[in-house]
């Protein structure tokens, strides 16, 4: 059954979204950031697990859930907060 209710993700993945959306929207990244840079940002952040596999999984979940999207290898925020 289709639902247009927002999909919930685990807290640690939502923290990953917060980290990446801040980096993308507050930095000078109008074209988004490359996936490998997103992975590095997550692994380096104190509020996120330091395992690159966890970062890749979180990025995949954010892409699959529509929280992020990818254009020409760069990750962008689907609906940045204003």
N, C-alpha and C positions, 0 to 999 in steps of 0.2 A: 504494500500500500504506500502511495506517495504522501509525503508530509512536507509542508513548507516551514515547519518548525525548525529553529536553528539546531544544528547538530552539536552535541557536546563532545568535547575531547578531554582526555585526562589532563589533570592540572599541570603536570610537567610539560605537556605539549603546548598548552595554552600559554605557559610562561615563555616557551620558545617563540610563540607568536608575538608576545609582547616585546621580547628582545629584538626580534627581526623587524617588526613593524616600526619600532622606535628608530632602529638603525636606518631603515629605508626612508621613512617619512621625515625624520629630523636631520638626517645627513644630507649631503648634496648628491642624492642618488635618484634623480628624476627618471632614469632608465632602469631602476632597480639595482640589485646586487647579484653578482654571479653566485651560483649554488655553492661553489667551494668556499667563497668568502662567507656566505651564510653559515656554513658548517663551522668555519673557524670562529665566527662571532659567538655561536652557541657554545662551543666547547670551551672557549676562553671565559665565558660569563660565569660569575660566581653562583648564580641562581639556577644553573642548568647542569645536568650531568656532564662530566668531562670525557665521555666516550664518543668518539666520532660516529660509531654505529647508531647511538641514540640520537645524535644530531641528524643523521641521514633519515632515520625512521620518522622523526618529528617533522622534518621538511616534507617527506612523502605524505604524511598524514595531513599536513596543512594544505598541500596541493590537492590531494584527493578530496578533501572536505570543502575546498573552494575558499579557504581563508587567504591563500596566496595563489598566484598564478605565475606562469613562466612565459617570457617572450624572449626569443633569441638568446636563450641561456641565462637570462637574468630573472630573478624572483622579484615580484611586485606584490604590493598589498592590494587585495581585492577592493575593500572599502575602507580607506584610511579614515581615522577619526579626525574630525575637524576641530 
